[in-house]
Amino acid sequence: MDFGYQRRCLWLTGVLFLLQVQLFLVVTLAKTQIPLSSSYINNISSSISSSSLRRGGRRLLGCDLFKGKWVVDNSSPLYASSSCPFIDPEFDCLKHGRLDTRYLKYSWQPDSCNLPRFNALGLLSKWKGKKVMFVGDSLSENMWQSLACLLHASSPTSSFQQGLPLTSLMFPDYGLTIYLYRTTHLVDIVKEKMGRVLKLDSIQGGNAWKGMDVLIFNSWHWWTHTGDIKPYDYVQYGSTIQKNMDPLEAYFKGMTTWAKWVDLNVNPSKTKVFFQGISPSHYNGMEWGTSKNCYGEKQPIQGSTYPAGLPKAHSVLNKVLASVGVPVYLLDITTLSQLRIDAHPSSYGGKSDVDCSHWCLPGLPDTWNQLLYASLI
């Protein structure tokens, strides 16, 4: 037999076999294709959200930095309020007569690793020549003032300019400037003939945030305000204008606009983006088993979980962060802050009412900055 002819027959037989296998696979896959149901898409979204949280520093040291407990630490705090000129009176609890100083003597202990101690000189060197901006409300200011005090304790030579919406603090020895841009909702509030309009799909104020090396955003506190303290009269989304909107719905729409702004305006090779996370309040004592608010509380909740669980806004924020293409590093401060029912100004903020929203300085925001530092080293 002609060996060339035999080889050609064997080759054709092999080709036919491969074609049959491919046909079988196509038919099988067609029969077993998974439909894109809503539950399937939601599962994908959940996976993306978890991935985003890990990417956001949750496991930077090989453990979950945000799962742990508060432990006594007599080496805290790292600065004295009397030596820091940047603390607002409403955050200076010692100045207003708080005598129980035990709230100053706690540090956050993750379950399976040690959180690096804040190193001001190390951070100043790392940020040499950089521009860092906090963008948000008075809770951003709480964290900004904490960072200003932590850095000032190691490098007291500085240049401070306070304004609204922009405040700056420069450390000339390092060419570092840390900014605070005050905005209640991140999206715009515009004065029009009808009144003040919260525009959920507009961020004109974002022009001031460009060109930074680090951005730390925050927003939630003001979305729940009602009555006279609400800073707007109407809510607009697209062409629809209404008097009120469900806070969580409005938050989701506004934060989605912010997410789009980040994707369009942030170059991740130059700028690192953080989100401060949801800072809780403690006005409803029933959440932790008492009938009062934070007034008179002198120690943290024991353990690693908050009895009432996470606020709904936490889920909304995670959903939005999962949609951002640019890496956004979530400082997931919610649970660890929920445990600190003792750390608010309460009646020691120089005001007639009890403040269970903000935090004493020195105090809890120093831990927020310690977590920020841990995500940078």
C-alpha positions as CSV (number, residue, x, y, z in Angstrom):
1,M,0.0,0.0,0.0
2,D,1.2,3.6,-0.8
3,F,2.4,5.0,2.6
4,G,1.6,8.5,1.5
5,Y,-2.0,7.5,0.8
6,Q,-2.2,5.8,4.3
7,R,-0.9,8.9,6.0
8,R,-3.5,11.0,4.3
9,C,-6.3,8.7,5.4
10,L,-5.1,8.8,9.0
11,W,-4.9,12.6,8.9
12,L,-8.5,12.9,7.5
13,T,-9.7,10.4,10.2
14,G,-8.1,12.6,12.9
15,V,-9.7,15.8,11.5
16,L,-13.1,14.2,11.4
17,F,-12.8,13.0,15.0
18,L,-11.8,16.5,16.2
19,L,-14.8,18.1,14.4
20,Q,-17.1,15.6,16.1
21,V,-15.6,16.4,19.5
22,Q,-16.0,20.2,18.9
23,L,-19.6,19.7,17.8
24,F,-20.4,17.7,20.9
25,L,-19.0,20.4,23.1
26,V,-20.9,23.2,21.4
27,V,-24.2,21.3,21.8
28,T,-23.5,20.4,25.4
29,L,-22.7,24.0,26.3
30,A,-25.7,25.3,24.5
31,K,-27.9,23.0,26.6
32,T,-26.3,23.8,29.9
33,Q,-25.9,27.6,29.5
34,I,-26.6,29.5,32.7
35,P,-29.3,32.2,32.3
36,L,-28.3,35.7,33.5
37,S,-31.0,35.9,36.1
38,S,-31.1,38.8,38.6
39,S,-29.9,36.5,41.4
40,Y,-26.9,35.5,39.3
41,I,-26.1,39.1,38.6
42,N,-26.4,39.9,42.3
43,N,-24.0,37.1,43.1
44,I,-21.5,38.6,40.7
45,S,-22.0,42.0,42.3
46,S,-21.4,40.5,45.7
47,S,-18.2,38.9,44.5
48,I,-17.0,42.1,43.0
49,S,-17.8,43.9,46.2
50,S,-15.8,41.4,48.3
51,S,-12.9,41.7,45.8
52,S,-13.0,45.5,46.0
53,L,-12.8,45.3,49.8
54,R,-9.8,43.1,49.7
55,R,-8.2,45.3,47.1
56,G,-9.0,48.2,49.4
57,G,-6.6,47.2,52.1
58,R,-8.7,44.7,54.1
59,R,-5.9,42.1,53.9
60,L,-2.9,44.3,53.4
61,L,-1.1,42.7,56.3
62,G,-2.3,39.2,55.6
63,C,-5.4,39.6,57.9
64,D,-8.6,41.5,58.1
65,L,-7.5,44.8,59.7
66,F,-11.1,45.8,60.4
67,K,-12.1,42.7,62.4
68,G,-10.9,42.7,65.9
69,K,-11.5,44.3,69.3
70,W,-10.5,47.3,71.5
71,V,-7.7,46.6,74.0
72,V,-6.3,48.8,76.8
73,D,-3.1,50.6,75.7
74,N,-1.5,52.9,78.2
75,S,0.9,54.3,75.5
76,S,-2.0,56.2,73.9
77,P,-2.6,58.9,72.8
78,L,0.2,60.0,70.5
79,Y,-0.3,63.7,71.1
80,A,-1.9,66.1,73.7
81,S,-4.9,68.2,72.7
82,S,-3.3,71.2,74.5
83,S,-0.3,71.1,72.1
84,C,-2.2,70.8,68.8
85,P,-3.6,74.1,67.5
86,F,-5.8,72.6,64.8
87,I,-8.5,70.9,67.0
88,D,-12.0,72.5,66.8
89,P,-13.4,73.3,70.3
90,E,-16.3,70.9,69.6
91,F,-13.9,68.0,69.4
92,D,-11.7,69.0,72.4
93,C,-13.4,67.0,75.1
94,L,-10.6,67.5,77.7
95,K,-10.8,71.3,77.3
96,H,-14.5,71.2,78.1
97,G,-14.1,69.3,81.3
98,R,-14.2,65.6,80.5
99,L,-12.5,63.9,83.5
100,D,-12.8,60.2,82.6
101,T,-9.7,59.9,80.4
102,R,-9.9,56.1,80.0
103,Y,-11.4,56.6,76.5
104,L,-7.9,57.8,75.5
105,K,-6.3,54.5,76.5
106,Y,-7.5,52.0,73.9
107,S,-6.0,50.7,70.7
108,W,-7.5,48.6,67.9
109,Q,-6.3,45.0,67.8
110,P,-7.1,43.0,64.7
111,D,-7.9,39.3,65.3
112,S,-4.9,37.8,63.5
113,C,-2.2,40.4,63.1
114,N,-0.8,43.5,64.8
115,L,-1.7,46.9,63.4
116,P,1.5,48.9,62.8
117,R,1.9,51.9,65.2
118,F,1.5,55.2,63.5
119,N,4.9,56.6,62.5
120,A,4.5,60.3,61.8
121,L,8.1,60.8,60.5
122,G,7.8,57.8,58.3
123,L,4.6,59.1,56.8
124,L,6.0,62.6,56.3
125,S,8.9,61.1,54.4
126,K,6.7,58.9,52.3
127,W,4.5,61.9,51.4
128,K,7.4,64.3,50.8
129,G,6.4,66.8,48.1
130,K,2.9,65.4,47.9
131,K,-0.6,66.9,48.1
132,V,-3.2,65.1,50.1
133,M,-6.9,66.1,50.3
134,F,-9.7,65.0,52.5
135,V,-13.1,65.6,50.9
136,G,-16.3,65.5,52.9
137,D,-18.2,66.8,55.9
138,S,-17.4,67.4,59.5
139,L,-16.4,63.8,60.0
140,S,-13.8,64.3,57.3
141,E,-12.7,67.3,59.3
142,N,-12.6,65.1,62.4
143,M,-10.1,62.8,60.6
144,W,-8.2,65.6,59.0
145,Q,-7.6,67.4,62.3
146,S,-6.5,64.1,63.8
147,L,-3.9,63.6,61.1
148,A,-2.8,67.3,61.4
149,C,-2.2,66.7,65.1
150,L,-0.3,63.4,64.6
151,L,2.0,65.0,62.0
152,H,2.4,68.2,63.9
153,A,3.6,66.4,67.0
154,S,6.7,65.3,65.0
155,S,7.1,68.3,62.7
156,P,5.7,71.4,64.4
157,T,6.9,73.8,61.8
158,S,3.8,74.4,59.6
159,S,1.8,76.9,57.7
160,F,-2.0,76.8,58.3
161,Q,-4.7,78.5,56.2
162,Q,-8.3,78.0,57.2
163,G,-11.2,78.7,54.9
164,L,-14.4,77.5,53.5
165,P,-14.7,75.2,51.6
166,L,-10.8,74.8,51.5
167,T,-8.4,74.6,54.4
168,S,-4.7,73.7,54.0
169,L,-1.8,72.8,56.3
170,M,1.7,72.8,54.8
171,F,4.8,71.1,56.4
172,P,7.6,73.1,54.6
173,D,10.4,70.7,55.8
174,Y,8.7,68.0,53.7
175,G,7.0,70.0,51.0
176,L,3.8,68.3,52.1
177,T,0.3,69.9,52.1
178,I,-2.8,68.3,53.5
179,Y,-6.0,69.9,52.4
180,L,-9.6,69.7,53.7
181,Y,-12.4,70.4,51.2
182,R,-15.7,70.7,53.0
183,T,-18.8,69.4,51.2
184,T,-21.8,67.8,52.8
185,H,-22.9,65.5,49.9
186,L,-20.0,65.4,47.4
187,V,-22.5,66.2,44.7
188,D,-23.6,69.9,44.2
189,I,-26.1,72.0,46.1
190,V,-27.0,74.9,43.8
191,K,-29.0,78.1,44.7
192,E,-31.8,78.6,42.2
193,K,-35.0,80.8,42.2
194,M,-37.0,78.0,43.7
195,G,-34.4,77.5,46.5
196,R,-31.4,75.3,47.2
197,V,-31.3,72.3,45.0
198,L,-29.4,69.1,45.7
199,K,-28.3,67.9,42.2
200,L,-27.7,64.2,42.4
201,D,-26.1,64.0,39.0
202,S,-23.7,67.0,39.2
203,I,-20.2,67.5,40.7
204,Q,-19.0,70.8,39.5
205,G,-17.2,71.2,42.8
206,G,-14.9,68.3,41.9
207,N,-12.6,70.6,39.9
208,A,-10.9,71.5,43.2
209,W,-10.1,67.9,43.9
210,K,-8.0,67.4,40.8
211,G,-4.2,67.2,40.8
212,M,-3.9,65.5,44.2
213,D,-1.6,62.6,45.0
214,V,-4.0,61.2,47.6
215,L,-7.7,61.7,48.0
216,I,-9.7,60.6,51.0
217,F,-13.5,60.9,50.5
218,N,-16.4,60.7,52.9
219,S,-20.2,61.2,52.8
220,W,-23.2,59.9,54.6
221,H,-23.8,62.0,57.8
222,W,-25.8,64.8,56.0
223,W,-27.9,62.5,53.8
224,T,-30.2,61.7,56.8
225,H,-30.7,65.3,58.0
226,T,-34.3,66.7,57.9
227,G,-36.1,69.9,58.8
228,D,-34.2,73.2,59.3
229,I,-30.8,71.6,59.4
230,K,-31.2,70.1,56.0
231,P,-28.9,72.2,53.6
232,Y,-31.2,72.0,50.6
233,D,-34.9,72.5,49.7
234,Y,-35.3,70.2,46.6
235,V,-33.7,67.1,45.1
236,Q,-33.0,66.9,41.4
237,Y,-32.0,63.8,39.4
238,G,-32.0,64.3,35.7
239,S,-35.1,66.4,34.8
240,T,-37.0,65.3,37.9
241,I,-37.3,67.7,40.8
242,Q,-38.9,66.7,44.1
243,K,-39.2,68.0,47.6
244,N,-37.8,64.8,49.3
245,M,-36.3,61.5,48.4
246,D,-35.6,58.4,50.4
247,P,-32.2,59.0,52.0
248,L,-30.7,55.6,50.8
249,E,-32.0,56.1,47.3
250,A,-30.6,59.6,47.1
251,Y,-27.3,58.4,48.6
252,F,-27.0,55.7,46.0
253,K,-27.7,58.0,43.1
254,G,-25.4,60.7,44.5
255,M,-22.6,58.3,45.2
256,T,-22.9,56.7,41.8
257,T,-22.3,60.2,40.3
258,W,-19.2,60.4,42.5
259,A,-18.0,57.0,41.3
260,K,-18.4,58.2,37.7
261,W,-16.4,61.3,38.5
262,V,-13.6,59.2,40.0
263,D,-13.4,57.0,36.8
264,L,-13.4,60.1,34.6
265,N,-11.0,62.3,36.5
266,V,-8.5,60.1,38.5
267,N,-5.4,58.7,37.0
268,P,-4.6,55.7,39.3
269,S,-0.9,55.8,38.4
270,K,-0.7,59.2,40.0
271,T,-3.5,59.4,42.6
272,K,-4.5,57.0,45.3
273,V,-8.1,57.1,46.3
274,F,-9.5,56.2,49.7
275,F,-13.1,56.2,51.1
276,Q,-13.3,56.9,54.8
277,G,-16.3,54.6,55.3
278,I,-19.5,55.1,57.3
279,S,-18.9,56.7,60.6
280,P,-21.8,55.7,63.0
281,S,-23.7,57.8,65.5
282,H,-24.9,56.6,68.9
283,Y,-28.2,58.4,69.7
284,N,-30.3,55.2,70.0
285,G,-29.1,53.3,73.1
286,M,-31.5,50.4,72.3
287,E,-28.9,49.4,69.6
288,W,-26.5,48.3,72.4
289,G,-29.0,47.5,75.2
290,T,-29.7,50.7,77.0
291,S,-32.4,53.3,77.0
292,K,-30.2,56.3,76.6
293,N,-27.7,57.7,74.1
294,C,-23.9,58.0,74.3
295,Y,-24.1,60.3,77.3
296,G,-22.2,58.9,80.2
297,E,-20.7,55.9,78.4
298,K,-17.1,55.3,79.6
299,Q,-15.9,52.2,77.9
300,P,-16.2,50.4,74.5
301,I,-18.6,47.6,73.8
302,Q,-16.7,44.3,74.4
303,G,-16.1,41.9,71.6
304,S,-15.9,42.4,67.9
305,T,-19.6,42.8,66.8
306,Y,-22.1,45.6,67.3
307,P,-25.5,44.3,68.6
308,A,-27.6,46.2,66.0
309,G,-25.4,45.2,63.0
310,L,-24.2,47.4,60.2
311,P,-26.2,50.4,59.0
312,K,-28.0,50.1,55.6
313,A,-25.8,52.8,54.1
314,H,-22.8,50.5,54.5
315,S,-24.3,48.1,51.9
316,V,-25.1,51.0,49.6
317,L,-21.6,52.2,49.8
318,N,-20.1,48.8,49.1
319,K,-22.4,48.4,46.0
320,V,-21.2,51.8,44.7
321,L,-17.5,51.0,45.3
322,A,-17.8,47.7,43.4
323,S,-18.8,49.7,40.3
324,V,-15.7,52.0,40.3
325,G,-13.1,51.1,37.7
326,V,-10.3,53.1,39.5
327,P,-9.1,51.3,42.6
328,V,-10.8,52.9,45.7
329,Y,-9.4,51.7,49.0
330,L,-12.1,51.4,51.6
331,L,-11.2,52.2,55.2
332,D,-13.9,50.1,56.6
333,I,-14.2,51.9,60.0
334,T,-17.9,51.3,60.6
335,T,-17.9,48.3,63.0
336,L,-14.8,49.3,65.0
337,S,-16.3,52.8,65.4
338,Q,-19.7,51.4,66.4
339,L,-18.0,49.7,69.3
340,R,-16.7,53.1,70.7
341,I,-19.9,54.3,72.3
342,D,-17.6,56.0,74.8
343,A,-15.6,58.1,72.3
344,H,-18.0,60.9,71.4
345,P,-17.9,64.5,72.7
346,S,-21.3,63.8,74.3
347,S,-21.8,66.8,76.6
348,Y,-18.1,67.8,76.4
349,G,-18.2,69.6,73.0
350,G,-18.9,73.1,74.3
351,K,-22.6,73.0,73.1
352,S,-25.9,72.7,74.9
353,D,-26.9,69.5,73.1
354,V,-25.3,66.0,73.4
355,D,-23.1,65.1,70.4
356,C,-23.1,61.4,69.6
357,S,-22.0,61.9,66.0
358,H,-18.5,63.3,66.1
359,W,-15.5,62.1,68.1
360,C,-13.2,63.5,70.7
361,L,-9.6,64.4,69.8
362,P,-7.3,62.8,70.7
363,G,-9.5,59.7,70.2
364,L,-11.0,57.3,67.7
365,P,-10.1,59.2,64.5
366,D,-6.4,58.6,65.4
367,T,-7.1,54.9,64.8
368,W,-8.7,55.8,61.4
369,N,-5.4,57.4,60.5
370,Q,-3.4,54.5,61.9
371,L,-5.4,52.3,59.4
372,L,-4.7,54.8,56.6
373,Y,-1.0,54.6,57.5
374,A,-1.1,50.8,57.5
375,S,-2.6,50.9,54.0
376,L,0.3,53.0,52.7
377,I,3.4,51.2,54.1
